[in-house]
Amino acid sequence: MANSDFSSSGGGSNYQCLPEDPSYSDKTTSNVPGPTLRAVKYAHVDANVFGKDLIKHRVPCAVCETNERVAQLMIPAETNCPSSDWSLEYRGFVMSEQESSDRGSTSYICVDENPESLTTNSAEVAEDWNGGFLYPVTVACSGRGNIYNCPPYRSDRSALSCVVCSK
């Protein structure tokens, strides 16, 4: 998974799944100034969320592929599909880049509650990092821009649940 430089603002606003073996157009130029893509890591995710420590582990891409189902839906703040005519693909937690004045917005994505990692050793976890990070998304029940339906929404949860359904 890739996103823009951690310390830069602007660039793209959504996460990209890059192929392991890219192909380039013969019209591709080199040394063109502009935004860059960098790998994404899990940020300060409480081990209680996923049941394992994933801090600074690289995030793999996942594609939800279904046979004969053409609609896919990610529903935040839910753990079940809306009705029996929807098929559950997976449950997880809503994640995104950290809110910051020097970062552009990124997509909200639903990360499987049993996440995987591309990180292979502790040296890779410890390395300096300019790539993106995924943080668990919570709701704001007080202050400016708060969600007005508190309760039932709760700001004391470490991550907002989500579900991916298809039909």
FENPEJO-V404931 format. One record per residue. N is the residue number from 1. RES is the residue in one small letter. BURIAL is I if it has 24 or more other C-alpha atoms within 12 Angstrom, else O. D_CENTER is the distance of its C-alpha to the mean C-alpha in Angstrom with 1 decimal. Layout:
n=N res=RES burial=BURIAL d_center=D_CENTER
n=N res=RES burial=BURIAL d_center=D_CENTER
This chain:
n=1 res=m burial=I d_center=8.9
n=2 res=a burial=I d_center=10.1
n=3 res=n burial=I d_center=10.1
n=4 res=s burial=I d_center=13.2
n=5 res=d burial=I d_center=15.3
n=6 res=f burial=I d_center=14.3
n=7 res=s burial=O d_center=17.7
n=8 res=s burial=O d_center=18.1
n=9 res=s burial=O d_center=17.8
n=10 res=g burial=O d_center=17.7
n=11 res=g burial=I d_center=16.6
n=12 res=g burial=O d_center=14.1
n=13 res=s burial=O d_center=11.8
n=14 res=n burial=I d_center=9.2
n=15 res=y burial=I d_center=7.3
n=16 res=q burial=I d_center=10.2
n=17 res=c burial=O d_center=11.2
n=18 res=l burial=O d_center=14.4
n=19 res=p burial=O d_center=17.4
n=20 res=e burial=O d_center=19.1
n=21 res=d burial=O d_center=22.3
n=22 res=p burial=O d_center=22.0
n=23 res=s burial=O d_center=25.0
n=24 res=y burial=O d_center=26.2
n=25 res=s burial=O d_center=28.5
n=26 res=d burial=O d_center=32.0
n=27 res=k burial=O d_center=31.6
n=28 res=t burial=O d_center=28.8
n=29 res=t burial=O d_center=30.1
n=30 res=s burial=O d_center=29.5
n=31 res=n burial=O d_center=29.0
n=32 res=v burial=O d_center=27.8
n=33 res=p burial=O d_center=26.5
n=34 res=g burial=O d_center=23.2
n=35 res=p burial=O d_center=19.5
n=36 res=t burial=O d_center=18.0
n=37 res=l burial=I d_center=15.0
n=38 res=r burial=I d_center=14.0
n=39 res=a burial=I d_center=11.9
n=40 res=v burial=I d_center=8.7
n=41 res=k burial=I d_center=9.4
n=42 res=y burial=I d_center=8.5
n=43 res=a burial=I d_center=10.4
n=44 res=h burial=I d_center=13.0
n=45 res=v burial=I d_center=11.9
n=46 res=d burial=O d_center=15.2
n=47 res=a burial=O d_center=16.6
n=48 res=n burial=O d_center=17.7
n=49 res=v burial=I d_center=14.2
n=50 res=f burial=I d_center=13.8
n=51 res=g burial=O d_center=17.4
n=52 res=k burial=O d_center=17.0
n=53 res=d burial=O d_center=16.3
n=54 res=l burial=I d_center=13.3
n=55 res=i burial=I d_center=13.6
n=56 res=k burial=I d_center=13.5
n=57 res=h burial=I d_center=12.9
n=58 res=r burial=I d_center=11.5
n=59 res=v burial=I d_center=8.5
n=60 res=p burial=I d_center=10.2
n=61 res=c burial=I d_center=9.7
n=62 res=a burial=O d_center=10.6
n=63 res=v burial=O d_center=12.7
n=64 res=c burial=O d_center=14.1
n=65 res=e burial=O d_center=17.8
n=66 res=t burial=O d_center=20.6
n=67 res=n burial=O d_center=24.4
n=68 res=e burial=O d_center=26.2
n=69 res=r burial=O d_center=23.4
n=70 res=v burial=O d_center=22.4
n=71 res=a burial=O d_center=20.3
n=72 res=q burial=O d_center=16.8
n=73 res=l burial=I d_center=15.3
n=74 res=m burial=I d_center=12.2
n=75 res=i burial=I d_center=13.9
n=76 res=p burial=I d_center=12.6
n=77 res=a burial=I d_center=15.1
n=78 res=e burial=I d_center=16.6
n=79 res=t burial=I d_center=17.2
n=80 res=n burial=I d_center=19.5
n=81 res=c burial=I d_center=20.0
n=82 res=p burial=O d_center=22.3
n=83 res=s burial=O d_center=25.4
n=84 res=s burial=O d_center=26.9
n=85 res=d burial=O d_center=26.7
n=86 res=w burial=O d_center=22.9
n=87 res=s burial=I d_center=21.7
n=88 res=l burial=I d_center=19.0
n=89 res=e burial=I d_center=16.6
n=90 res=y burial=I d_center=14.5
n=91 res=r burial=I d_center=13.6
n=92 res=g burial=I d_center=10.7
n=93 res=f burial=I d_center=8.9
n=94 res=v burial=I d_center=7.0
n=95 res=m burial=I d_center=4.4
n=96 res=s burial=I d_center=4.7
n=97 res=e burial=I d_center=7.4
n=98 res=q burial=I d_center=10.6
n=99 res=e burial=O d_center=13.3
n=100 res=s burial=O d_center=16.1
n=101 res=s burial=O d_center=19.1
n=102 res=d burial=O d_center=18.6
n=103 res=r burial=I d_center=15.1
n=104 res=g burial=I d_center=14.4
n=105 res=s burial=I d_center=11.9
n=106 res=t burial=I d_center=8.5
n=107 res=s burial=I d_center=7.2
n=108 res=y burial=I d_center=6.1
n=109 res=i burial=I d_center=4.4
n=110 res=c burial=I d_center=6.3
n=111 res=v burial=I d_center=6.1
n=112 res=d burial=I d_center=9.8
n=113 res=e burial=I d_center=12.1
n=114 res=n burial=O d_center=13.6
n=115 res=p burial=I d_center=11.0
n=116 res=e burial=O d_center=12.5
n=117 res=s burial=I d_center=12.8
n=118 res=l burial=O d_center=14.6
n=119 res=t burial=O d_center=16.3
n=120 res=t burial=O d_center=20.0
n=121 res=n burial=O d_center=21.9
n=122 res=s burial=O d_center=22.2
n=123 res=a burial=O d_center=23.2
n=124 res=e burial=O d_center=19.9
n=125 res=v burial=O d_center=18.2
n=126 res=a burial=O d_center=20.8
n=127 res=e burial=O d_center=20.8
n=128 res=d burial=O d_center=20.3
n=129 res=w burial=O d_center=17.0
n=130 res=n burial=O d_center=16.5
n=131 res=g burial=I d_center=13.2
n=132 res=g burial=I d_center=9.8
n=133 res=f burial=I d_center=8.2
n=134 res=l burial=I d_center=5.3
n=135 res=y burial=I d_center=7.5
n=136 res=p burial=I d_center=8.3
n=137 res=v burial=I d_center=9.5
n=138 res=t burial=I d_center=13.3
n=139 res=v burial=I d_center=16.1
n=140 res=a burial=O d_center=18.9
n=141 res=c burial=O d_center=22.3
n=142 res=s burial=O d_center=24.5
n=143 res=g burial=O d_center=25.0
n=144 res=r burial=O d_center=24.4
n=145 res=g burial=O d_center=22.1
n=146 res=n burial=O d_center=21.9
n=147 res=i burial=O d_center=21.3
n=148 res=y burial=O d_center=24.9
n=149 res=n burial=O d_center=24.6
n=150 res=c burial=O d_center=24.6
n=151 res=p burial=O d_center=25.6
n=152 res=p burial=O d_center=24.3
n=153 res=y burial=O d_center=21.0
n=154 res=r burial=O d_center=20.9
n=155 res=s burial=O d_center=19.6
n=156 res=d burial=O d_center=20.6
n=157 res=r burial=O d_center=17.7
n=158 res=s burial=O d_center=15.2
n=159 res=a burial=I d_center=12.2
n=160 res=l burial=I d_center=12.3
n=161 res=s burial=I d_center=12.7
n=162 res=c burial=I d_center=11.7
n=163 res=v burial=I d_center=13.4
n=164 res=v burial=I d_center=13.3
n=165 res=c burial=I d_center=16.9
n=166 res=s burial=I d_center=19.1
n=167 res=k burial=O d_center=22.8
